[in-house]
Amino acid sequence: MKAIVTGGAGLIGSHLVEELLAEQFEVHIIDNLISGKHKHVTFL
């Protein structure tokens, strides 16, 4: 399955992405990095 996570570089969004990846989803992240942090997407 596929998923799009808006705000995926934020704290909550990054945890959601990790869970989706663990469930074998193909995940695409959309984030403007204004409040999100690049370090939250280290799983890429």
All heavy atoms as TSV, in Angstrom:
chain	resi	resn	atom	element	x	y	z
A	1	MET	N	N	0.836	-1.174	0.000
A	1	MET	CA	C	0.000	0.000	0.000
A	1	MET	C	C	0.888	1.247	0.000
A	1	MET	O	O	2.065	1.172	0.323
A	1	MET	CB	C	-0.901	0.007	1.223
A	1	MET	CG	C	-1.903	-1.128	1.256
A	1	MET	SD	S	-3.091	-0.910	2.580
A	1	MET	CE	C	-4.227	0.187	1.786
A	2	LYS	N	N	0.275	2.362	-0.328
A	2	LYS	CA	C	0.985	3.634	-0.371
A	2	LYS	C	C	0.339	4.606	0.606
A	2	LYS	O	O	-0.862	4.543	0.849
A	2	LYS	CB	C	0.930	4.235	-1.765
A	2	LYS	CG	C	1.627	3.401	-2.815
A	2	LYS	CD	C	1.523	4.055	-4.163
A	2	LYS	CE	C	2.176	3.182	-5.226
A	2	LYS	NZ	N	2.110	3.797	-6.552
A	3	ALA	N	N	1.151	5.522	1.143
A	3	ALA	CA	C	0.647	6.545	2.051
A	3	ALA	C	C	1.400	7.840	1.830
A	3	ALA	O	O	2.588	7.826	1.521
A	3	ALA	CB	C	0.804	6.099	3.499
A	4	ILE	N	N	0.692	8.945	1.984
A	4	ILE	CA	C	1.294	10.277	1.954
A	4	ILE	C	C	1.097	10.867	3.344
A	4	ILE	O	O	-0.016	10.867	3.861
A	4	ILE	CB	C	0.648	11.191	0.908
A	4	ILE	CG1	C	0.857	10.624	-0.483
A	4	ILE	CG2	C	1.200	12.607	1.011
A	4	ILE	CD1	C	0.129	11.381	-1.565
A	5	VAL	N	N	2.190	11.355	3.936
A	5	VAL	CA	C	2.112	11.956	5.261
A	5	VAL	C	C	2.524	13.417	5.139
A	5	VAL	O	O	3.663	13.710	4.801
A	5	VAL	CB	C	3.020	11.234	6.278
A	5	VAL	CG1	C	2.952	11.901	7.634
A	5	VAL	CG2	C	2.631	9.761	6.386
A	6	THR	N	N	1.569	14.317	5.377
A	6	THR	CA	C	1.915	15.735	5.401
A	6	THR	C	C	2.433	16.050	6.794
A	6	THR	O	O	1.907	15.569	7.787
A	6	THR	CB	C	0.707	16.627	5.062
A	6	THR	OG1	O	-0.343	16.354	5.977
A	6	THR	CG2	C	0.222	16.367	3.644
A	7	GLY	N	N	3.500	16.819	6.851
A	7	GLY	CA	C	4.122	17.106	8.143
A	7	GLY	C	C	4.957	15.937	8.636
A	7	GLY	O	O	5.154	15.750	9.832
A	8	GLY	N	N	5.470	15.138	7.714
A	8	GLY	CA	C	6.222	13.946	8.076
A	8	GLY	C	C	7.550	14.201	8.760
A	8	GLY	O	O	8.140	13.290	9.318
A	9	ALA	N	N	8.040	15.437	8.736
A	9	ALA	CA	C	9.294	15.757	9.424
A	9	ALA	C	C	9.048	16.266	10.831
A	9	ALA	O	O	9.986	16.558	11.557
A	9	ALA	CB	C	10.087	16.804	8.637
A	10	GLY	N	N	7.801	16.372	11.224
A	10	GLY	CA	C	7.479	16.779	12.589
A	10	GLY	C	C	7.567	15.588	13.534
A	10	GLY	O	O	7.740	14.445	13.116
A	11	LEU	N	N	7.440	15.851	14.793
A	11	LEU	CA	C	7.577	14.797	15.794
A	11	LEU	C	C	6.516	13.708	15.628
A	11	LEU	O	O	6.835	12.520	15.529
A	11	LEU	CB	C	7.509	15.390	17.200
A	11	LEU	CG	C	7.728	14.398	18.343
A	11	LEU	CD1	C	9.129	13.805	18.251
A	11	LEU	CD2	C	7.512	15.069	19.673
A	12	ILE	N	N	5.267	14.098	15.556
A	12	ILE	CA	C	4.188	13.113	15.433
A	12	ILE	C	C	4.204	12.458	14.060
A	12	ILE	O	O	4.081	11.233	13.932
A	12	ILE	CB	C	2.827	13.772	15.715
A	12	ILE	CG1	C	2.776	14.243	17.169
A	12	ILE	CG2	C	1.677	12.807	15.428
A	12	ILE	CD1	C	1.584	15.105	17.497
A	13	GLY	N	N	4.373	13.266	13.014
A	13	GLY	CA	C	4.398	12.732	11.659
A	13	GLY	C	C	5.520	11.733	11.439
A	13	GLY	O	O	5.344	10.720	10.764
A	14	SER	N	N	6.680	11.994	12.021
A	14	SER	CA	C	7.806	11.078	11.847
A	14	SER	C	C	7.543	9.739	12.522
A	14	SER	O	O	7.921	8.690	11.994
A	14	SER	CB	C	9.097	11.698	12.377
A	14	SER	OG	O	9.038	11.899	13.773
A	15	HIS	N	N	6.860	9.762	13.650
A	15	HIS	CA	C	6.511	8.495	14.307
A	15	HIS	C	C	5.474	7.727	13.484
A	15	HIS	O	O	5.545	6.495	13.388
A	15	HIS	CB	C	5.993	8.746	15.721
A	15	HIS	CG	C	7.067	9.141	16.678
A	15	HIS	ND1	N	7.968	8.231	17.192
A	15	HIS	CD2	C	7.405	10.342	17.187
A	15	HIS	CE1	C	8.802	8.866	17.995
A	15	HIS	NE2	N	8.490	10.157	18.005
A	16	LEU	N	N	4.542	8.448	12.892
A	16	LEU	CA	C	3.563	7.812	12.015
A	16	LEU	C	C	4.255	7.156	10.826
A	16	LEU	O	O	3.954	6.015	10.457
A	16	LEU	CB	C	2.537	8.835	11.541
A	16	LEU	CG	C	1.529	8.351	10.509
A	16	LEU	CD1	C	0.693	7.202	11.050
A	16	LEU	CD2	C	0.650	9.498	10.054
A	17	VAL	N	N	5.212	7.857	10.232
A	17	VAL	CA	C	5.951	7.320	9.091
A	17	VAL	C	C	6.697	6.050	9.482
A	17	VAL	O	O	6.683	5.057	8.750
A	17	VAL	CB	C	6.922	8.371	8.509
A	17	VAL	CG1	C	7.864	7.748	7.494
A	17	VAL	CG2	C	6.144	9.514	7.887
A	18	GLU	N	N	7.341	6.051	10.636
A	18	GLU	CA	C	8.057	4.855	11.097
A	18	GLU	C	C	7.116	3.664	11.220
A	18	GLU	O	O	7.457	2.548	10.822
A	18	GLU	CB	C	8.731	5.123	12.434
A	18	GLU	CG	C	9.935	6.023	12.339
A	18	GLU	CD	C	10.557	6.323	13.691
A	18	GLU	OE1	O	10.020	5.866	14.727
A	18	GLU	OE2	O	11.577	7.024	13.708
A	19	GLU	N	N	5.930	3.887	11.767
A	19	GLU	CA	C	4.957	2.801	11.914
A	19	GLU	C	C	4.465	2.303	10.561
A	19	GLU	O	O	4.316	1.098	10.355
A	19	GLU	CB	C	3.770	3.247	12.771
A	19	GLU	CG	C	4.123	3.456	14.224
A	19	GLU	CD	C	4.579	2.167	14.906
A	19	GLU	OE1	O	3.983	1.095	14.636
A	19	GLU	OE2	O	5.543	2.234	15.677
A	20	LEU	N	N	4.223	3.224	9.639
A	20	LEU	CA	C	3.778	2.831	8.301
A	20	LEU	C	C	4.854	2.029	7.580
A	20	LEU	O	O	4.564	1.033	6.910
A	20	LEU	CB	C	3.390	4.066	7.484
A	20	LEU	CG	C	2.110	4.775	7.921
A	20	LEU	CD1	C	1.981	6.116	7.201
A	20	LEU	CD2	C	0.891	3.911	7.660
A	21	LEU	N	N	6.102	2.454	7.708
A	21	LEU	CA	C	7.199	1.700	7.088
A	21	LEU	C	C	7.320	0.304	7.682
A	21	LEU	O	O	7.588	-0.666	6.968
A	21	LEU	CB	C	8.514	2.463	7.241
A	21	LEU	CG	C	8.651	3.740	6.409
A	21	LEU	CD1	C	9.913	4.494	6.798
A	21	LEU	CD2	C	8.650	3.415	4.921
A	22	ALA	N	N	7.107	0.185	8.987
A	22	ALA	CA	C	7.170	-1.123	9.640
A	22	ALA	C	C	6.068	-2.045	9.120
A	22	ALA	O	O	6.232	-3.268	9.107
A	22	ALA	CB	C	7.059	-0.961	11.155
A	23	GLU	N	N	4.967	-1.447	8.673
A	23	GLU	CA	C	3.850	-2.225	8.123
A	23	GLU	C	C	3.961	-2.397	6.608
A	23	GLU	O	O	2.998	-2.780	5.950
A	23	GLU	CB	C	2.520	-1.556	8.481
A	23	GLU	CG	C	2.214	-1.549	9.963
A	23	GLU	CD	C	1.992	-2.949	10.515
A	23	GLU	OE1	O	1.419	-3.807	9.793
A	23	GLU	OE2	O	2.407	-3.189	11.665
A	24	GLN	N	N	5.135	-2.103	6.063
A	24	GLN	CA	C	5.462	-2.300	4.643
A	24	GLN	C	C	4.728	-1.349	3.695
A	24	GLN	O	O	4.486	-1.679	2.545
A	24	GLN	CB	C	5.199	-3.752	4.227
A	24	GLN	CG	C	5.920	-4.784	5.062
A	24	GLN	CD	C	7.439	-4.621	4.988
A	24	GLN	OE1	O	7.980	-4.491	3.899
A	24	GLN	NE2	N	8.095	-4.627	6.118
A	25	PHE	N	N	4.365	-0.153	4.164
A	25	PHE	CA	C	3.770	0.855	3.293
A	25	PHE	C	C	4.868	1.541	2.501
A	25	PHE	O	O	6.003	1.660	2.966
A	25	PHE	CB	C	3.044	1.930	4.121
A	25	PHE	CG	C	1.660	1.552	4.549
A	25	PHE	CD1	C	1.455	0.613	5.537
A	25	PHE	CD2	C	0.557	2.163	3.969
A	25	PHE	CE1	C	0.185	0.275	5.949
A	25	PHE	CE2	C	-0.723	1.833	4.375
A	25	PHE	CZ	C	-0.914	0.887	5.367
A	26	GLU	N	N	4.534	2.002	1.310
A	26	GLU	CA	C	5.397	2.902	0.551
A	26	GLU	C	C	4.985	4.303	0.993
A	26	GLU	O	O	3.859	4.734	0.732
A	26	GLU	CB	C	5.174	2.727	-0.948
A	26	GLU	CG	C	5.996	3.656	-1.788
A	26	GLU	CD	C	5.703	3.494	-3.271
A	26	GLU	OE1	O	5.382	2.375	-3.710
A	26	GLU	OE2	O	5.787	4.515	-3.979
A	27	VAL	N	N	5.882	5.031	1.649
A	27	VAL	CA	C	5.528	6.297	2.278
A	27	VAL	C	C	6.198	7.464	1.552
A	27	VAL	O	O	7.392	7.425	1.268
A	27	VAL	CB	C	5.945	6.312	3.769
A	27	VAL	CG1	C	5.555	7.620	4.416
A	27	VAL	CG2	C	5.323	5.135	4.512
A	28	HIS	N	N	5.389	8.492	1.286
A	28	HIS	CA	C	5.884	9.742	0.719
A	28	HIS	C	C	5.600	10.840	1.735
A	28	HIS	O	O	4.502	10.918	2.281
A	28	HIS	CB	C	5.199	10.051	-0.608
A	28	HIS	CG	C	5.473	9.009	-1.637
A	28	HIS	ND1	N	6.547	9.075	-2.486
A	28	HIS	CD2	C	4.831	7.858	-1.936
A	28	HIS	CE1	C	6.546	8.015	-3.264
A	28	HIS	NE2	N	5.515	7.261	-2.954
A	29	ILE	N	N	6.615	11.674	1.979
A	29	ILE	CA	C	6.501	12.723	2.991
A	29	ILE	C	C	6.462	14.081	2.306
A	29	ILE	O	O	7.272	14.365	1.424
A	29	ILE	CB	C	7.698	12.676	3.962
A	29	ILE	CG1	C	7.714	11.349	4.711
A	29	ILE	CG2	C	7.664	13.847	4.926
A	29	ILE	CD1	C	8.977	11.120	5.495
A	30	ILE	N	N	5.510	14.907	2.744
A	30	ILE	CA	C	5.428	16.293	2.299
A	30	ILE	C	C	5.592	17.158	3.536
A	30	ILE	O	O	4.830	17.028	4.493
A	30	ILE	CB	C	4.086	16.594	1.619
A	30	ILE	CG1	C	3.916	15.706	0.395
A	30	ILE	CG2	C	3.983	18.072	1.256
A	30	ILE	CD1	C	2.555	15.795	-0.249
A	31	ASP	N	N	6.618	17.998	3.541
A	31	ASP	CA	C	6.850	18.874	4.685
A	31	ASP	C	C	7.636	20.082	4.211
A	31	ASP	O	O	8.569	19.953	3.435
A	31	ASP	CB	C	7.637	18.141	5.775
A	31	ASP	CG	C	7.499	18.814	7.122
A	31	ASP	OD1	O	7.879	19.996	7.237
A	31	ASP	OD2	O	7.021	18.160	8.060
A	32	ASN	N	N	7.258	21.271	4.679
A	32	ASN	CA	C	7.970	22.485	4.272
A	32	ASN	C	C	9.155	22.786	5.190
A	32	ASN	O	O	9.870	23.754	4.983
A	32	ASN	CB	C	7.029	23.692	4.220
A	32	ASN	CG	C	6.367	23.983	5.535
A	32	ASN	OD1	O	6.759	23.466	6.584
A	32	ASN	ND2	N	5.328	24.819	5.491
A	33	LEU	N	N	9.368	21.999	6.222
A	33	LEU	CA	C	10.482	22.102	7.163
A	33	LEU	C	C	10.530	23.447	7.897
A	33	LEU	O	O	11.566	23.817	8.425
A	33	LEU	CB	C	11.823	21.823	6.481
A	33	LEU	CG	C	11.999	20.392	5.971
A	33	LEU	CD1	C	13.315	20.267	5.211
A	33	LEU	CD2	C	11.943	19.389	7.101
A	34	ILE	N	N	9.414	24.162	7.936
A	34	ILE	CA	C	9.383	25.395	8.721
A	34	ILE	C	C	9.392	25.054	10.206
A	34	ILE	O	O	10.156	25.617	10.979
A	34	ILE	CB	C	8.163	26.260	8.357
A	34	ILE	CG1	C	8.360	26.856	6.965
A	34	ILE	CG2	C	7.947	27.375	9.382
A	34	ILE	CD1	C	7.175	27.623	6.439
A	35	SER	N	N	8.540	24.120	10.608
A	35	SER	CA	C	8.550	23.714	12.016
A	35	SER	C	C	9.065	22.293	12.182
A	35	SER	O	O	9.494	21.914	13.269
A	35	SER	CB	C	7.149	23.841	12.634
A	35	SER	OG	O	6.247	22.997	11.954
A	36	GLY	N	N	9.042	21.489	11.113
A	36	GLY	CA	C	9.585	20.142	11.187
A	36	GLY	C	C	11.099	20.160	11.180
A	36	GLY	O	O	11.721	21.159	10.795
A	37	LYS	N	N	11.697	19.101	11.610
A	37	LYS	CA	C	13.147	19.009	11.690
A	37	LYS	C	C	13.649	17.876	10.798
A	37	LYS	O	O	13.098	16.791	10.773
A	37	LYS	CB	C	13.575	18.741	13.134
A	37	LYS	CG	C	12.999	19.713	14.133
A	37	LYS	CD	C	14.094	20.522	14.781
A	37	LYS	CE	C	13.592	21.434	15.853
A	37	LYS	NZ	N	12.832	22.551	15.419
A	38	HIS	N	N	14.710	18.177	10.062
A	38	HIS	CA	C	15.278	17.184	9.158
A	38	HIS	C	C	15.730	15.936	9.928
A	38	HIS	O	O	15.677	14.832	9.400
A	38	HIS	CB	C	16.441	17.791	8.362
A	38	HIS	CG	C	16.871	16.919	7.238
A	38	HIS	ND1	N	17.920	16.059	7.345
A	38	HIS	CD2	C	16.389	16.776	5.987
A	38	HIS	CE1	C	18.064	15.406	6.211
A	38	HIS	NE2	N	17.143	15.830	5.364
A	39	LYS	N	N	16.157	16.106	11.163
A	39	LYS	CA	C	16.621	14.946	11.949
A	39	LYS	C	C	15.502	13.948	12.220
A	39	LYS	O	O	15.766	12.792	12.499
A	39	LYS	CB	C	17.232	15.399	13.276
A	39	LYS	CG	C	16.247	16.016	14.251
A	39	LYS	CD	C	16.934	16.433	15.539
A	39	LYS	CE	C	15.915	17.009	16.515
A	39	LYS	NZ	N	16.546	17.420	17.754
A	40	HIS	N	N	14.238	14.365	12.091
A	40	HIS	CA	C	13.119	13.450	12.303
A	40	HIS	C	C	12.898	12.513	11.123
A	40	HIS	O	O	12.110	11.578	11.229
A	40	HIS	CB	C	11.832	14.233	12.575
A	40	HIS	CG	C	11.824	14.905	13.910
A	40	HIS	ND1	N	11.075	16.014	14.153
A	40	HIS	CD2	C	12.478	14.646	15.072
A	40	HIS	CE1	C	11.256	16.409	15.402
A	40	HIS	NE2	N	12.119	15.590	15.971
A	41	VAL	N	N	13.551	12.750	10.017
A	41	VAL	CA	C	13.406	11.881	8.854
A	41	VAL	C	C	14.690	11.106	8.580
A	41	VAL	O	O	15.047	10.865	7.459
A	41	VAL	CB	C	12.940	12.663	7.602
A	41	VAL	CG1	C	11.503	13.090	7.706
A	41	VAL	CG2	C	13.826	13.845	7.316
A	42	THR	N	N	15.366	10.698	9.609
A	42	THR	CA	C	16.615	9.954	9.452
A	42	THR	C	C	16.388	8.533	8.961
A	42	THR	O	O	17.340	7.855	8.594
A	42	THR	CB	C	17.404	9.909	10.770
A	42	THR	OG1	O	16.575	9.331	11.768
A	42	THR	CG2	C	17.838	11.294	11.198
A	43	PHE	N	N	15.139	8.077	8.950
A	43	PHE	CA	C	14.844	6.722	8.520
A	43	PHE	C	C	14.845	6.595	7.011
A	43	PHE	O	O	14.699	5.520	6.486
A	43	PHE	CB	C	13.484	6.257	9.070
A	43	PHE	CG	C	12.411	7.301	8.990
A	43	PHE	CD1	C	11.747	7.536	7.819
A	43	PHE	CD2	C	12.089	8.058	10.096
A	43	PHE	CE1	C	10.768	8.507	7.738
A	43	PHE	CE2	C	11.104	9.020	10.035
A	43	PHE	CZ	C	10.448	9.249	8.841
A	44	LEU	N	N	15.040	7.705	6.283
A	44	LEU	CA	C	15.030	7.664	4.821
A	44	LEU	C	C	16.331	7.160	4.262
A	44	LEU	O	O	17.378	7.325	4.736
A	44	LEU	CB	C	14.712	9.044	4.252
A	44	LEU	CG	C	13.372	9.619	4.654
A	44	LEU	CD1	C	13.228	11.031	4.087
A	44	LEU	CD2	C	12.255	8.755	4.138
